[in-house]
Every structure is written in structure tokens, then in C-alpha cells.
Amino acid sequence: MCDFISKNKELFNQLDFFINSAQNDKDALMNTLLYAQNIFGYLPKDVQIYIGDKLNVSYSEIDYLVNFYHYFTTELKGKYKINVCLGSACSKNGSSKILSELENLIGIKSGQTTPDMKFSLESSRCVGACRKPPIITINGKVYDNISIEDIPLILENCK
């Protein structure tokens, strides 16, 4: 853990400042986890343990929260986080074909990140934007009514 902290000293200093300013906040743990993921890009075990020590919360409680909420990740993700909706409306409109095409073009399977850390590909049951399926999101930006023909241009715009 000390090696990870020493390599990321500036980020841990930012985290300390945030924790110290939110100490009396009843939502300090969730807010700290959100903040930490924002600055580190993910929540590795070392960061979880560090937060637990600072907030006097057990690692098991933090690990439970991190694994319970879909938003949190314990693995570093790519610069472009692509999420394909596989909910019922999107599935009826070909989202599984969209996912397959993305896997072929990017060269990874859902749940993976490219070795160059450019893309992460995920799928979910619903992204909550069912207006014009199928839907994908890239870094939170919604792309609706997607066709397989749209995918190369969308990926090209991720440069």
C-alpha cells in the first residue's frame, strides 16, 4: 500500500483535503468514495483501506458499498467508457448486435479495457434513456437510435 500511496502522493493529498473538509458530513463515506473515484479513476483496495482508516470505517463495509453500487469500479478504465444498454427496449432494437460490432471494432469483450487504456466496454440492463433505442453512452453522453453503420463514426470522434 505504501508504494501506491507514494506514487500517487498528490492525489492522496487532494483526498485528505476533501476528507478533512467533510468530516462532519453524514454522507462523508459515500461522498469520499465518489470523490476518490473521480480523482483516481477507480477505487483500488489501497484507496479503500486508506479511506477506511481516515473515516474509521471497516474495509469490509467500504468493499460492500463499492461492490454494491454499479457506479463504482475497482479496475482502472479507459479514457472512453462505452456502455451498451441491453434493457428490453434496446434489446428489441438490436443492441446485442451493436455490442458485438463494438467488440469487433475495438478488439475487446464487454467488461474489458484496451491495453492502451483508450476504451472500456461495458453493458448494462438499462441506462435510463429509453426514448429512442438502441442506446449507448460514452463517458455519460447518450447516443440514441444507434445503428451498426453509426459505430465507426462514433469511435472516430473519440480521438
Disulfide bonds with the S-S distance in Angstrom:
none
